[in-house]
Amino acid sequence: MNKHELEGKWNQAKGKVKEKWGKLTEDDLKVIDGKSDQLVGRLQERYGYSKEQAERECEHFCGSL
């Protein structure tokens, strides 16, 4: 699944996002709403990741769906 497909399949994917990154709240998931740039930002905020690390995590996650 690429970043664009994440938007289209967000309702299916958000449960897996919550499993992988348990620090993300329901409010975070609403803000992210399938947008990979929002996911990257929230990962930086909640986990203290650098932008590059958050982007890698996001890409790896999208590739695993």
Secondary structure in CASP SS format (residue, H / E / C, confidence):
PFRMAT SS
TARGET T0000
AUTHOR 0000-0000-0000
METHOD secondary structure of the structure
MODEL  1
M C 1.00
N C 1.00
K H 1.00
H H 1.00
E H 1.00
L H 1.00
E H 1.00
G H 1.00
K C 1.00
W H 1.00
N H 1.00
Q H 1.00
A H 1.00
K H 1.00
G H 1.00
K H 1.00
V H 1.00
K H 1.00
E H 1.00
K H 1.00
W C 1.00
G C 1.00
K C 1.00
L C 1.00
T C 1.00
E H 1.00
D H 1.00
D H 1.00
L H 1.00
K H 1.00
V H 1.00
I H 1.00
D C 1.00
G C 1.00
K C 1.00
S H 1.00
D H 1.00
Q H 1.00
L H 1.00
V H 1.00
G H 1.00
R H 1.00
L H 1.00
Q H 1.00
E H 1.00
R H 1.00
Y H 1.00
G C 1.00
Y C 1.00
S C 1.00
K H 1.00
E H 1.00
Q H 1.00
A H 1.00
E H 1.00
R H 1.00
E H 1.00
C H 1.00
E H 1.00
H H 1.00
F H 1.00
C H 1.00
G H 1.00
S H 1.00
L C 1.00
END
